[in-house]
Amino acid sequence: MLQGNICALLAARDHVNVFLYDGGIVSDPEGIITGGQENKTARMISVYEGETINSRALRTMFEQIIANNRAGGWRKLKR
């Protein structure tokens, strides 16, 4: 959390889900989002065992979410 939710992690047997609390307003030019594209509050990135994380793209998304939180949060920005 940083002036609002940024992400949550869910560990499973063979993968980790990273839930991004962005309301779908953060762009995904690298195509790393794997679920929740139409979700109103969060989207998901699933990383399976043995996969390489696109850390640059993920960091960029985190930075955008943090900037949005500082600007009042995605609910305010979507209005």
C-alpha angles and dihedrals in degrees: 000000000000114000085330139355118315105171147331129211129220118189118207132177097273105011147027124232117213110200112204115205098210108117090236095288098113112091121240105202092157093053097234095141109103102177146014097040090153095039116125097215113021144013130201141229115197116203115191127206110278095020122122116238116230090229095176092056093043092049091050090053091049090050091050092049091049091050090049091050090052089050092056104283134281094284091059093042093051092057 
